[in-house]
Amino acid sequence: MAEENKKEASFTQGPIFGLIVRFALPVLVVLVLQAAYGAVDLLVVGQFGDVASISGRRDLRLPETR
């Protein structure tokens, strides 16, 4: 069998800056995509919906508790 080259990331030995950056990049990409999705969604709802749709007030109606 062919030997696989596995490089283990160790946060306990050696420099960790590169490891932190490598772990943070996917999170940053997801955050940018979520922000872009929210902006596009707001533009679409703004074109086809009313003011209550944009503000989200319809979703905030909670049942009364007494």
Stockholm file with secondary structure:
# STOCKHOLM 1.0

chainA/1-66         MAEENKKEASFTQGPIFGLIVRFALPVLVVLVLQAAYGAVDLLVVGQFGDVASISGRRDLRLPETR
#=GR chainA/1-66 SS CCCCCCCCCCSSSSCCHHHHHHHHHHHHHHHHHHHHHHHHHHHHHHHHSCHHHHHTGGGGCCCCCC
#=GC SS_cons        CCCCCCCCCCSSSSCCHHHHHHHHHHHHHHHHHHHHHHHHHHHHHHHHSCHHHHHTGGGGCCCCCC
//
